Amino acid sequence: MKKNVVLILGIVFTAAGLIPILIGVTFFLSHYNFISNAARTTAVVTDIKSYRDFDGDKHYEVVIKYSVEGEEYYEIIAHSPLMYVGRKITVYYDPNKPRHVKTMGFVFDDLFLVGIGLVFFIIGISFTASQFKKFRLRKRLLETGRTVYADISEITLNTSYTVNSKHPYVITCKWKDPDTGLFYFFTSDNIWFDPEPIIHEKGITSLPVYIDPENPKNYFVSVKDIEMFVANV
């Protein structure tokens, strides 16, 4: 599973972003529809009450007063840092149910929720797209790429990548192009076990690398010769 951790993270982030987007859009349409058909009046903040929940966290309630056809109403709305006693705000109410009141703050909250979802969604899509691009390249190289055998030159930890406080290993291989005399260095994908004992025990000195004949920078290092000795990779 660790081999596909980036793809899994991409899917998780995409889903985590899509959920608040859908919720935010649903609430936004509902609130916008209410405001579009509601009557408008001016309310005054008469009190800001505080209370603590079971976890001890402090919360606030804003009490507003407004009049509809000469009758006064007191209602509680969500608190914001801009609220203070005596402030006048515009509220929207249902003409048939004057106690059903909302402010534009509901709409802004919905858009904020959508924005948070978009951040996660974009990150998730980026992860997922990059992995699918990588998978397509690997498939193409395995089918049509040139196979060369590159000498194993180094085994290191990829300290730039961490899962559950662990770093994966990568194998660096070196290959000399017989046609040009140029040396190329290839790095394997992340390996979630230490391959060095197997390499030494089995006497593995080189690995097959599938390269793009037109551009050797596109390549795939196969570590199947090592993974075959490890269960549940």
MDAnalysis code that builds the backbone (N, CA, C; Angstrom):
import MDAnalysis as mda
import numpy as np

u = mda.Universe.empty(699, n_residues=233, atom_resindex=np.repeat(np.arange(233), 3), trajectory=True)
u.add_TopologyAttr("name", ["N", "CA", "C"] * 233)
u.add_TopologyAttr("resid", np.arange(1, 234))
u.add_TopologyAttr("resname", ["MET", "LYS", "LYS", "ASN", "VAL", "VAL", "LEU", "ILE", "LEU", "GLY", "ILE", "VAL", "PHE", "THR", "ALA", "ALA", "GLY", "LEU", "ILE", "PRO", "ILE", "LEU", "ILE", "GLY", "VAL", "THR", "PHE", "PHE", "LEU", "SER", "HIS", "TYR", "ASN", "PHE", "ILE", "SER", "ASN", "ALA", "ALA", "ARG", "THR", "THR", "ALA", "VAL", "VAL", "THR", "ASP", "ILE", "LYS", "SER", "TYR", "ARG", "ASP", "PHE", "ASP", "GLY", "ASP", "LYS", "HIS", "TYR", "GLU", "VAL", "VAL", "ILE", "LYS", "TYR", "SER", "VAL", "GLU", "GLY", "GLU", "GLU", "TYR", "TYR", "GLU", "ILE", "ILE", "ALA", "HIS", "SER", "PRO", "LEU", "MET", "TYR", "VAL", "GLY", "ARG", "LYS", "ILE", "THR", "VAL", "TYR", "TYR", "ASP", "PRO", "ASN", "LYS", "PRO", "ARG", "HIS", "VAL", "LYS", "THR", "MET", "GLY", "PHE", "VAL", "PHE", "ASP", "ASP", "LEU", "PHE", "LEU", "VAL", "GLY", "ILE", "GLY", "LEU", "VAL", "PHE", "PHE", "ILE", "ILE", "GLY", "ILE", "SER", "PHE", "THR", "ALA", "SER", "GLN", "PHE", "LYS", "LYS", "PHE", "ARG", "LEU", "ARG", "LYS", "ARG", "LEU", "LEU", "GLU", "THR", "GLY", "ARG", "THR", "VAL", "TYR", "ALA", "ASP", "ILE", "SER", "GLU", "ILE", "THR", "LEU", "ASN", "THR", "SER", "TYR", "THR", "VAL", "ASN", "SER", "LYS", "HIS", "PRO", "TYR", "VAL", "ILE", "THR", "CYS", "LYS", "TRP", "LYS", "ASP", "PRO", "ASP", "THR", "GLY", "LEU", "PHE", "TYR", "PHE", "PHE", "THR", "SER", "ASP", "ASN", "ILE", "TRP", "PHE", "ASP", "PRO", "GLU", "PRO", "ILE", "ILE", "HIS", "GLU", "LYS", "GLY", "ILE", "THR", "SER", "LEU", "PRO", "VAL", "TYR", "ILE", "ASP", "PRO", "GLU", "ASN", "PRO", "LYS", "ASN", "TYR", "PHE", "VAL", "SER", "VAL", "LYS", "ASP", "ILE", "GLU", "MET", "PHE", "VAL", "ALA", "ASN", "VAL"])
u.atoms.positions = np.array([
    [0.822, -1.205, 0.000],
    [0.000, 0.000, 0.000],
    [0.860, 1.261, 0.000],
    [2.035, 1.180, 0.679],
    [2.886, 2.358, 0.757],
    [3.387, 2.786, -0.610],
    [3.477, 1.833, -1.540],
    [3.950, 2.177, -2.869],
    [3.012, 3.169, -3.541],
    [1.746, 3.139, -3.170],
    [0.757, 4.020, -3.783],
    [0.297, 5.109, -2.822],
    [1.146, 5.442, -1.840],
    [0.719, 6.370, -0.795],
    [0.376, 7.741, -1.358],
    [1.119, 8.208, -2.371],
    [0.834, 9.521, -2.948],
    [-0.526, 9.515, -3.639],
    [-0.822, 8.433, -4.364],
    [-2.122, 8.318, -5.022],
    [-3.242, 8.273, -3.990],
    [-3.024, 7.516, -2.912],
    [-4.034, 7.427, -1.853],
    [-4.253, 8.796, -1.214],
    [-3.156, 9.504, -0.939],
    [-3.275, 10.847, -0.372],
    [-4.026, 11.773, -1.323],
    [-3.748, 11.633, -2.610],
    [-4.439, 12.459, -3.595],
    [-5.935, 12.224, -3.581],
    [-6.324, 10.952, -3.520],
    [-7.750, 10.612, -3.491],
    [-8.395, 11.117, -2.202],
    [-7.678, 10.953, -1.073],
    [-8.207, 11.409, 0.222],
    [-8.386, 12.926, 0.219],
    [-7.371, 13.659, -0.254],
    [-7.465, 15.120, -0.291],
    [-8.580, 15.569, -1.235],
    [-8.712, 14.886, -2.366],
    [-9.767, 15.243, -3.314],
    [-11.140, 15.064, -2.684],
    [-11.337, 13.921, -2.013],
    [-12.620, 13.666, -1.347],
    [-12.843, 14.651, -0.206],
    [-11.762, 14.919, 0.558],
    [-11.875, 15.850, 1.683],
    [-12.211, 17.256, 1.205],
    [-11.804, 17.586, -0.006],
    [-12.137, 18.896, -0.554],
    [-13.515, 18.928, -1.181],
    [-13.889, 17.817, -1.815],
    [-15.170, 17.768, -2.513],
    [-16.344, 17.853, -1.543],
    [-16.206, 17.242, -0.374],
    [-17.308, 17.230, 0.601],
    [-17.672, 18.644, 1.058],
    [-16.708, 19.458, 1.562],
    [-17.091, 20.822, 1.959],
    [-17.538, 21.687, 0.783],
    [-17.015, 21.407, -0.419],
    [-17.476, 22.163, -1.589],
    [-18.962, 21.907, -1.822],
    [-19.356, 20.641, -1.803],
    [-20.763, 20.290, -2.031],
    [-21.653, 20.854, -0.924],
    [-21.185, 20.731, 0.327],
    [-21.971, 21.262, 1.448],
    [-22.079, 22.779, 1.344],
    [-20.934, 23.430, 1.059],
    [-20.928, 24.887, 0.958],
    [-21.816, 25.398, -0.160],
    [-21.749, 24.741, -1.323],
    [-22.578, 25.160, -2.456],
    [-24.060, 24.954, -2.139],
    [-24.382, 23.828, -1.498],
    [-25.781, 23.550, -1.134],
    [-26.315, 24.610, -0.180],
    [-25.542, 24.914, 0.860],
    [-25.957, 25.937, 1.825],
    [-26.032, 27.311, 1.165],
    [-25.051, 27.600, 0.295],
    [-25.038, 28.902, -0.371],
    [-26.300, 29.101, -1.204],
    [-26.660, 28.088, -1.988],
    [-27.856, 28.200, -2.825],
    [-29.105, 28.367, -1.967],
    [-29.145, 27.634, -0.838],
    [-30.296, 27.738, 0.056],
    [-30.385, 29.131, 0.673],
    [-29.252, 29.622, 1.183],
    [-29.248, 30.941, 1.821],
    [-29.474, 32.057, 0.801],
    [-28.869, 31.905, -0.376],
    [-29.036, 32.931, -1.405],
    [-30.488, 32.985, -1.873],
    [-31.101, 31.815, -1.998],
    [-32.509, 31.768, -2.398],
    [-33.393, 32.426, -1.337],
    [-33.054, 32.174, -0.054],
    [-33.826, 32.796, 1.031],
    [-33.703, 34.315, 0.974],
    [-32.460, 34.800, 0.854],
    [-32.228, 36.241, 0.856],
    [-32.869, 36.906, -0.360],
    [-32.846, 36.211, -1.495],
    [-33.427, 36.777, -2.718],
    [-34.927, 36.993, -2.590],
    [-35.575, 36.168, -1.770],
    [-37.034, 36.266, -1.617],
    [-37.452, 36.874, -0.283],
    [-36.477, 37.323, 0.500],
    [-36.783, 37.842, 1.833],
    [-36.960, 39.352, 1.811],
    [-37.572, 39.849, 2.872],
    [-37.659, 41.293, 3.085],
    [-36.433, 41.721, 3.889],
    [-36.104, 42.991, 3.797],
    [-34.898, 43.485, 4.451],
    [-35.244, 44.582, 5.443],
    [-34.521, 44.576, 6.549],
    [-34.699, 45.636, 7.538],
    [-33.389, 45.825, 8.292],
    [-33.373, 46.823, 9.164],
    [-32.179, 47.105, 9.961],
    [-32.386, 46.617, 11.385],
    [-31.405, 45.884, 11.891],
    [-31.455, 45.382, 13.264],
    [-30.330, 46.020, 14.073],
    [-30.503, 45.999, 15.385],
    [-29.497, 46.548, 16.296],
    [-29.020, 45.439, 17.227],
    [-27.714, 45.346, 17.413],
    [-27.162, 44.373, 18.356],
    [-27.419, 44.885, 19.773],
    [-28.190, 44.131, 20.543],
    [-28.538, 44.566, 21.898],
    [-27.713, 43.879, 22.978],
    [-27.146, 42.735, 22.661],
    [-26.376, 42.015, 23.678],
    [-25.496, 40.969, 22.997],
    [-24.368, 40.674, 23.624],
    [-23.488, 39.590, 23.175],
    [-23.238, 38.693, 24.379],
    [-23.802, 37.499, 24.340],
    [-23.713, 36.578, 25.465],
    [-22.606, 35.546, 25.217],
    [-21.972, 35.152, 26.285],
    [-20.931, 34.128, 26.181],
    [-21.317, 32.918, 27.025],
    [-20.856, 31.758, 26.605],
    [-21.097, 30.530, 27.359],
    [-19.999, 29.531, 27.014],
    [-19.871, 28.514, 27.831],
    [-18.872, 27.473, 27.586],
    [-19.565, 26.138, 27.351],
    [-19.011, 25.369, 26.417],
    [-19.593, 24.059, 26.140],
    [-19.015, 23.023, 27.100],
    [-19.338, 21.755, 26.865],
    [-18.897, 20.691, 27.762],
    [-17.374, 20.529, 27.771],
    [-16.717, 20.964, 26.696],
    [-15.257, 20.870, 26.631],
    [-14.566, 22.089, 27.229],
    [-15.370, 23.050, 27.678],
    [-14.793, 24.250, 28.265],
    [-14.484, 25.344, 27.263],
    [-14.820, 25.113, 25.985],
    [-14.561, 26.126, 24.963],
    [-15.592, 27.245, 25.065],
    [-15.131, 28.461, 24.864],
    [-16.003, 29.623, 24.998],
    [-16.652, 29.965, 23.670],
    [-17.955, 30.245, 23.701],
    [-18.712, 30.613, 22.512],
    [-19.523, 31.875, 22.803],
    [-19.975, 32.499, 21.704],
    [-20.731, 33.741, 21.851],
    [-22.025, 33.660, 21.047],
    [-23.040, 34.340, 21.554],
    [-24.304, 34.513, 20.849],
    [-24.609, 36.000, 20.761],
    [-25.066, 36.406, 19.604],
    [-25.384, 37.820, 19.384],
    [-26.902, 37.988, 19.374],
    [-27.394, 38.849, 20.249],
    [-28.827, 39.127, 20.319],
    [-29.109, 40.405, 19.531],
    [-30.048, 40.314, 18.595],
    [-30.405, 41.484, 17.790],
    [-31.879, 41.827, 17.989],
    [-32.186, 43.093, 17.753],
    [-33.572, 43.562, 17.827],
    [-33.922, 44.239, 16.507],
    [-35.095, 43.896, 15.973],
    [-35.548, 44.526, 14.743],
    [-37.075, 44.596, 14.770],
    [-37.609, 45.438, 13.922],
    [-39.061, 45.643, 13.891],
    [-39.619, 45.283, 12.527],
    [-40.780, 44.650, 12.543],
    [-41.507, 44.325, 11.318],
    [-42.950, 44.761, 11.513],
    [-43.364, 45.748, 10.719],
    [-44.723, 46.281, 10.788],
    [-45.088, 46.696, 12.210],
    [-44.149, 47.363, 12.871],
    [-44.397, 47.909, 14.199],
    [-44.197, 46.941, 15.344],
    [-43.955, 45.667, 15.050],
    [-43.752, 44.680, 16.113],
    [-42.263, 44.370, 16.246],
    [-41.769, 44.399, 17.498],
    [-40.351, 44.159, 17.741],
    [-40.067, 42.672, 17.927],
    [-38.907, 42.274, 17.420],
    [-38.471, 40.882, 17.540],
    [-37.044, 40.852, 18.086],
    [-36.785, 39.850, 18.913],
    [-35.432, 39.601, 19.414],
    [-35.019, 38.201, 18.948],
    [-33.893, 38.143, 18.282],
    [-33.408, 36.854, 17.798],
    [-31.903, 36.738, 18.049],
    [-31.420, 35.502, 17.986],
    [-29.989, 35.230, 18.180],
    [-29.369, 34.850, 16.835],
    [-28.244, 35.471, 16.518],
    [-27.530, 35.154, 15.280],
    [-26.090, 34.783, 15.617],
    [-25.384, 34.297, 14.623],
    [-23.998, 33.882, 14.833],
    [-23.113, 35.083, 15.141],
    [-22.108, 34.829, 15.962],
    [-21.185, 35.889, 16.367],
    [-20.060, 36.044, 15.350],
    [-19.574, 37.253, 15.224],
    [-18.377, 37.525, 14.435],
    [-17.570, 38.586, 15.174],
    [-16.253, 38.665, 14.930],
    [-15.417, 39.641, 15.644],
    [-15.846, 41.091, 15.416],
    [-16.611, 41.332, 14.353],
    [-17.026, 42.703, 14.046],
    [-18.274, 43.128, 14.811],
    [-18.870, 42.199, 15.531],
    [-20.097, 42.509, 16.258],
    [-19.796, 43.238, 17.570],
    [-20.634, 44.208, 17.892],
    [-20.549, 44.892, 19.176],
    [-21.933, 45.454, 19.501],
    [-22.181, 45.656, 20.782],
    [-23.480, 46.158, 21.220],
    [-23.705, 47.558, 20.651],
    [-24.868, 47.735, 20.050],
    [-25.206, 49.016, 19.454],
    [-24.984, 49.074, 17.954],
    [-24.307, 48.078, 17.415],
    [-24.059, 48.092, 15.976],
    [-25.352, 47.816, 15.213],
    [-25.519, 48.525, 14.107],
    [-26.673, 48.316, 13.243],
    [-26.260, 47.445, 12.060],
    [-27.062, 46.435, 11.788],
    [-26.764, 45.521, 10.687],
    [-28.020, 45.295, 9.855],
    [-27.811, 44.918, 8.614],
    [-28.930, 44.597, 7.731],
    [-29.271, 43.120, 7.887],
    [-30.547, 42.835, 8.092],
    [-30.995, 41.450, 8.213],
    [-32.091, 41.188, 7.187],
    [-32.246, 39.911, 6.857],
    [-33.251, 39.481, 5.888],
    [-34.191, 38.506, 6.589],
    [-35.494, 38.719, 6.424],
    [-36.453, 37.873, 7.123],
    [-37.549, 37.413, 6.169],
    [-38.158, 36.308, 6.548],
    [-39.275, 35.753, 5.794],
    [-40.523, 36.580, 6.125],
    [-41.139, 37.231, 5.133],
    [-42.325, 38.061, 5.415],
    [-43.440, 37.290, 6.109],
    [-43.524, 35.990, 5.850],
    [-44.564, 35.180, 6.480],
    [-44.148, 34.664, 7.857],
    [-42.848, 34.645, 8.108],
    [-42.318, 34.196, 9.398],
    [-41.198, 35.154, 9.803],
    [-41.546, 36.314, 10.332],
    [-40.545, 37.347, 10.628],
    [-39.429, 36.896, 11.568],
    [-39.686, 35.862, 12.352],
    [-38.627, 35.384, 13.250],
    [-37.553, 34.582, 12.500],
    [-37.869, 34.199, 11.290],
    [-36.887, 33.479, 10.468],
    [-36.003, 34.524, 9.799],
    [-34.837, 34.760, 10.389],
    [-33.992, 35.871, 9.957],
    [-32.570, 35.383, 9.673],
    [-31.941, 36.003, 8.698],
    [-30.557, 35.684, 8.348],
    [-29.811, 36.965, 7.998],
    [-28.490, 36.855, 8.010],
    [-27.643, 37.961, 7.570],
    [-26.793, 37.490, 6.396],
    [-26.111, 38.426, 5.748],
    [-25.226, 38.055, 4.648],
    [-24.041, 37.231, 5.139],
    [-23.833, 37.233, 6.464],
    [-22.741, 36.441, 7.024],
    [-22.874, 34.967, 6.702],
    [-24.126, 34.483, 6.590],
    [-24.341, 33.085, 6.237],
    [-23.757, 32.788, 4.858],
    [-23.983, 33.706, 3.921],
    [-23.484, 33.521, 2.558],
    [-21.960, 33.516, 2.544],
    [-21.351, 34.451, 3.291],
    [-19.889, 34.508, 3.338],
    [-19.308, 33.248, 3.981],
    [-19.983, 32.732, 5.008],
    [-19.528, 31.488, 5.638],
    [-19.564, 30.331, 4.642],
    [-20.622, 30.298, 3.835],
    [-20.739, 29.242, 2.828],
    [-19.605, 29.336, 1.810],
    [-19.305, 30.558, 1.364],
    [-18.232, 30.753, 0.389],
    [-16.875, 30.408, 0.997],
    [-16.714, 30.716, 2.278],
    [-15.464, 30.358, 2.964],
    [-15.294, 28.843, 2.999],
    [-16.392, 28.135, 3.284],
    [-16.354, 26.671, 3.305],
    [-15.993, 26.123, 1.930],
    [-16.567, 26.714, 0.888],
    [-16.240, 26.299, -0.479],
    [-14.762, 26.551, -0.765],
    [-14.253, 27.700, -0.303],
    [-12.846, 28.032, -0.527],
    [-11.907, 27.038, 0.126],
    [-12.212, 26.656, 1.377],
    [-11.396, 25.654, 2.071],
    [-11.429, 24.335, 1.302],
    [-12.618, 23.965, 0.847],
    [-12.745, 22.727, 0.082],
    [-11.946, 22.769, -1.206],
    [-11.935, 23.930, -1.867],
    [-11.192, 24.066, -3.120],
    [-9.695, 23.863, -2.908],
    [-9.183, 24.357, -1.777],
    [-7.753, 24.185, -1.489],
    [-7.408, 22.698, -1.414],
    [-8.183, 21.945, -0.627],
    [-7.944, 20.510, -0.505],
    [-8.162, 19.799, -1.840],
    [-9.201, 20.223, -2.562],
    [-9.532, 19.583, -3.836],
    [-8.404, 19.769, -4.846],
    [-7.866, 20.982, -4.929],
    [-6.792, 21.264, -5.886],
    [-5.534, 20.475, -5.531],
    [-5.213, 20.425, -4.225],
    [-4.050, 19.641, -3.795],
    [-4.249, 18.169, -4.148],
    [-5.438, 17.660, -3.861],
    [-5.726, 16.256, -4.151],
    [-5.666, 15.943, -5.631],
    [-6.254, 16.813, -6.450],
    [-6.236, 16.603, -7.895],
    [-4.800, 16.642, -8.419],
    [-3.985, 17.547, -7.859],
    [-2.586, 17.649, -8.295],
    [-1.832, 16.361, -7.989],
    [-2.009, 15.848, -6.749],
    [-1.365, 14.587, -6.375],
    [-1.817, 13.454, -7.296],
    [-3.139, 13.359, -7.475],
    [-3.696, 12.261, -8.262],
    [-3.255, 12.340, -9.717],
    [-3.305, 13.550, -10.286],
    [-2.916, 13.720, -11.690],
    [-1.444, 13.383, -11.898],
    [-0.590, 13.799, -10.955],
    [0.840, 13.521, -11.097],
    [1.112, 12.021, -11.047],
    [0.358, 11.310, -10.194],
    [0.556, 9.869, -10.101],
    [0.074, 9.146, -11.350],
    [-1.084, 9.561, -11.879],
    [-1.578, 8.926, -13.101],
    [-0.644, 9.207, -14.279],
    [-0.075, 10.412, -14.305],
    [0.898, 10.741, -15.346],
    [2.121, 9.841, -15.222],
    [2.537, 9.620, -13.983],
    [3.687, 8.753, -13.728],
    [3.380, 7.311, -14.129],
    [2.167, 6.845, -13.807],
    [1.772, 5.483, -14.168],
    [1.725, 5.304, -15.687],
    [1.207, 6.320, -16.390],
    [1.135, 6.238, -17.857],
    [2.529, 6.186, -18.469],
    [3.434, 7.009, -17.921],
    [4.808, 7.012, -18.422],
    [5.457, 5.655, -18.181],
    [5.245, 5.100, -16.996],
    [5.826, 3.795, -16.679],
    [5.288, 2.724, -17.621],
    [3.985, 2.745, -17.873],
    [3.376, 1.755, -18.768],
    [3.960, 1.873, -20.174],
    [4.126, 3.115, -20.637],
    [4.671, 3.320, -21.983],
    [6.117, 2.845, -22.064],
    [6.893, 3.131, -21.023],
    [8.295, 2.720, -21.031],
    [8.427, 1.203, -20.976],
    [7.569, 0.558, -20.192],
    [7.618, -0.905, -20.111],
    [7.251, -1.551, -21.443],
    [6.384, -0.881, -22.207],
    [5.927, -1.445, -23.475],
    [6.846, -1.102, -24.642],
    [7.344, 0.120, -24.663],
    [8.095, 0.569, -25.847],
    [9.482, 1.107, -25.532],
    [9.840, 1.180, -24.247],
    [11.123, 1.767, -23.889],
    [12.303, 0.854, -24.185],
    [13.463, 1.440, -24.179],
    [14.704, 0.688, -24.367],
    [15.163, 0.172, -23.007],
    [15.479, -1.098, -22.924],
    [15.915, -1.687, -21.661],
    [17.434, -1.693, -21.583],
    [17.959, -1.085, -20.529],
    [19.403, -1.104, -20.285],
    [19.620, -1.591, -18.858],
    [20.814, -2.054, -18.587],
    [21.146, -2.491, -17.229],
    [22.157, -1.517, -16.643],
    [21.723, -0.862, -15.558],
    [22.557, 0.160, -14.932],
    [23.141, -0.379, -13.629],
    [24.405, -0.066, -13.399],
    [25.091, -0.539, -12.196],
    [24.587, 0.196, -10.956],
    [24.335, -0.565, -9.907],
    [23.915, 0.042, -8.638],
    [25.100, 0.797, -8.041],
    [24.901, 2.082, -7.787],
    [26.002, 2.892, -7.268],
    [25.765, 3.380, -5.846],
    [24.488, 3.465, -5.434],
    [24.230, 4.023, -4.105],
    [22.833, 3.642, -3.629],
    [22.727, 3.406, -2.322],
    [21.434, 3.160, -1.673],
    [21.307, 4.167, -0.541],
    [20.287, 5.007, -0.605],
    [20.147, 6.074, 0.391],
    [18.706, 6.172, 0.878],
    [18.543, 6.896, 1.982],
    [17.208, 7.214, 2.483],
    [16.724, 8.489, 1.810],
    [15.470, 8.480, 1.396],
    [14.859, 9.682, 0.828],
    [14.289, 10.501, 1.984],
    [15.122, 11.353, 2.560],
    [14.721, 12.110, 3.756],
    [13.710, 13.210, 3.451],
    [13.445, 13.454, 2.177],
    [12.455, 14.474, 1.819],
    [11.036, 13.916, 1.844],
    [10.921, 12.620, 2.136],
    [9.616, 11.956, 2.097],
    [9.456, 11.148, 3.376],
    [8.312, 11.312, 4.041],
    [8.087, 10.640, 5.320],
    [6.659, 10.122, 5.404],
    [6.512, 8.883, 5.852],
    [5.206, 8.299, 6.140],
    [5.320, 7.561, 7.462],
    [4.468, 7.930, 8.414],
    [4.512, 7.320, 9.750],
    [5.906, 7.414, 10.366],
    [6.521, 8.582, 10.191],
    [7.850, 8.875, 10.754],
    [8.960, 8.016, 10.152],
    [8.709, 7.419, 8.995],
    [9.723, 6.592, 8.346],
    [10.045, 7.146, 6.957],
    [11.325, 7.057, 6.593],
    [11.772, 7.470, 5.271],
    [11.941, 6.241, 4.383],
    [11.570, 6.346, 3.114],
    [11.805, 5.228, 2.194],
    [13.250, 5.240, 1.682],
    [13.643, 4.131, 1.090],
    [14.960, 4.029, 0.464],
    [14.821, 4.278, -1.037],
    [15.901, 4.722, -1.643],
    [15.973, 4.816, -3.103],
    [17.320, 4.255, -3.546],
    [17.320, 3.693, -4.739],
    [18.546, 3.132, -5.307],
    [18.959, 3.990, -6.498],
    [20.200, 4.410, -6.501],
    [20.743, 5.177, -7.621],
    [21.621, 4.261, -8.466],
    [21.374, 4.282, -9.767],
    [22.129, 3.439, -10.698],
    [22.853, 4.313, -11.724],
    [23.966, 3.787, -12.233],
    [24.758, 4.519, -13.229],
    [24.877, 3.682, -14.499],
    [24.694, 4.354, -15.629],
    [24.773, 3.667, -16.930],
    [25.519, 4.532, -17.931],
    [26.387, 3.905, -18.704],
    [27.130, 4.612, -19.749],
    [26.540, 4.270, -21.105],
    [26.110, 5.298, -21.817],
    [25.550, 5.110, -23.154],
    [26.688, 4.724, -24.107],
    [26.645, 3.505, -24.660],
    [27.747, 3.065, -25.537],
    [27.844, 3.871, -26.829],
    [26.762, 4.511, -27.224],
    [26.776, 5.274, -28.478],
    [27.394, 6.657, -28.304],
    [27.142, 7.282, -27.155],
    [27.620, 8.655, -26.945],
    [28.737, 8.749, -25.913],
    [28.882, 7.703, -25.100],
    [29.886, 7.739, -24.043],
    [29.454, 8.541, -22.831],
    [28.215, 9.030, -22.840],
    [27.712, 9.824, -21.719],
    [27.233, 8.916, -20.590],
    [27.437, 9.396, -19.356],
    [26.958, 8.664, -18.193],
    [25.600, 9.222, -17.756],
    [24.716, 8.312, -17.380],
    [23.399, 8.702, -16.885],
    [23.191, 8.085, -15.502],
    [22.558, 8.856, -14.634],
    [22.229, 8.367, -13.297],
    [20.711, 8.255, -13.176],
    [20.261, 7.103, -12.716],
    [18.829, 6.844, -12.575],
    [18.512, 6.548, -11.114],
    [17.391, 7.072, -10.650],
    [16.967, 6.860, -9.263],
    [15.648, 6.103, -9.245],
    [15.574, 5.091, -8.421],
    [14.363, 4.271, -8.337],
    [13.245, 5.021, -7.624],
    [12.048, 4.460, -7.706],
    [10.947, 4.957, -6.884],
    [11.247, 4.635, -5.423],
    [10.436, 5.187, -4.534],
    [10.627, 4.920, -3.108],
    [10.441, 3.434, -2.807],
    [11.321, 2.901, -1.962],
    [11.274, 1.496, -1.552],
    [11.098, 1.470, -0.036],
    [10.048, 0.769, 0.428],
    [9.703, 0.832, 1.852],
    [10.304, -0.320, 2.658],
    [11.473, -0.752, 2.269],
    [12.262, -1.699, 3.057],
    [13.720, -1.469, 2.668],
    [14.618, -1.916, 3.513],
    [16.045, -1.739, 3.235],
    [16.478, -2.788, 2.210],
    [16.798, -2.371, 0.986],
    [17.145, -3.358, -0.052],
    [18.596, -3.834, 0.022],
    [19.408, -3.165, 0.825],
    [20.846, -3.466, 0.816],
    [21.174, -4.902, 1.211],
    [20.561, -5.467, 2.282],
    [20.883, -6.863, 2.625],
    [20.574, -7.837, 1.491],
    [19.455, -7.634, 0.796],
    [19.091, -8.528, -0.305],
    [20.072, -8.374, -1.457],
    [20.432, -7.132, -1.764],
    [21.369, -6.874, -2.863],
    [22.701, -7.569, -2.609],
    [23.187, -7.482, -1.368],
    [24.466, -8.111, -1.040],
    [24.351, -9.633, -1.011],
    [23.252, -10.131, -0.414],
    [23.081, -11.576, -0.286],
    [22.910, -12.253, -1.644],
    [22.159, -11.610, -2.539],
    [21.874, -12.216, -3.842],
    [22.889, -11.806, -4.912],
    [23.815, -10.956, -4.537],
    [24.836, -10.546, -5.504],
    [24.286, -9.735, -6.659],
    [23.278, -8.925, -6.397],
    [22.685, -8.086, -7.444],
    [23.553, -6.845, -7.632],
    [24.078, -6.668, -8.812],
    [24.973, -5.530, -9.074],
    [24.367, -4.496, -10.013],
    [23.329, -4.881, -10.737],
    [22.701, -3.943, -11.674],
    [21.200, -4.173, -11.697],
    [20.483, -3.177, -12.198],
    [19.028, -3.261, -12.302],
    [18.590, -2.857, -13.703],
    [17.509, -3.461, -14.189],
    [16.993, -3.057, -15.502],
    [16.339, -1.678, -15.425],
    [16.662, -0.849, -16.381],
    [16.084, 0.489, -16.458],
    [15.455, 0.644, -17.831],
    [14.204, 1.070, -17.857],
    [13.488, 1.292, -19.111],
    [13.552, 2.783, -19.421],
    [14.172, 3.121, -20.531],
    [14.365, 4.530, -20.857],
    [13.683, 4.880, -22.175],
    [13.351, 6.144, -22.295],
    [12.802, 6.679, -23.536],
    [13.966, 6.880, -24.502],
    [13.970, 6.194, -25.645],
    [15.097, 6.323, -26.584],
    [15.328, 7.759, -27.037],
    [14.260, 8.552, -27.062],
    [14.383, 9.934, -27.505],
    [14.811, 10.872, -26.375],
    [14.542, 10.457, -25.147],
    [14.873, 11.307, -24.002],
    [15.138, 10.429, -22.783],
    [16.397, 10.085, -22.530],
    [16.739, 9.200, -21.405],
    [16.348, 9.751, -20.033],
    [15.974, 11.044, -19.973],
    [15.534, 11.598, -18.692],
    [14.182, 11.020, -18.276],
    [13.476, 10.445, -19.245],
    [12.246, 9.717, -18.938],
    [12.618, 8.249, -18.785],
    [12.521, 7.751, -17.572],
    [12.978, 6.385, -17.321],
    [12.195, 5.768, -16.167],
    [12.364, 4.466, -16.028],
    [11.774, 3.745, -14.905],
    [12.744, 2.657, -14.475],
    [13.154, 2.716, -13.207],
    [14.055, 1.710, -12.648],
    [13.216, 0.577, -12.063],
    [13.379, -0.614, -12.582],
    [12.634, -1.767, -12.082],
    [13.386, -2.399, -10.908],
    [12.687, -2.580, -9.803],
    [13.298, -3.223, -8.631],
    [12.643, -4.580, -8.363],
    [12.023, -5.157, -9.390],
    [11.365, -6.456, -9.219],
    [12.347, -7.543, -8.804],
    [13.592, -7.435, -9.292],
    [14.598, -8.440, -8.938],
    [14.880, -8.443, -7.438],
    [14.574, -7.332, -6.781],
    [14.772, -7.236, -5.329],
    [13.477, -7.553, -4.599],
    [12.369, -7.014, -5.102],
    [11.077, -7.194, -4.432],
    [10.632, -8.650, -4.415],
    [11.086, -9.436, -5.369],
    [10.659, -10.830, -5.427],
    [11.110, -11.620, -4.201],
    [12.081, -11.085, -3.474],
    [12.569, -11.773, -2.276],
    [11.913, -11.255, -0.997],
    [10.977, -10.324, -1.160],
    [10.306, -9.741, 0.003],
    [8.816, -9.985, -0.118],
    [8.195, -10.475, 0.936],
    [6.752, -10.739, 0.927],
    [5.990, -9.472, 1.263],
    [4.791, -9.342, 0.680],
    [3.865, -8.239, 0.988],
    [4.471, -6.874, 0.718],
    [5.162, -6.727, -0.383],
    [5.717, -5.423, -0.753],
    [4.645, -4.595, -1.424],
])
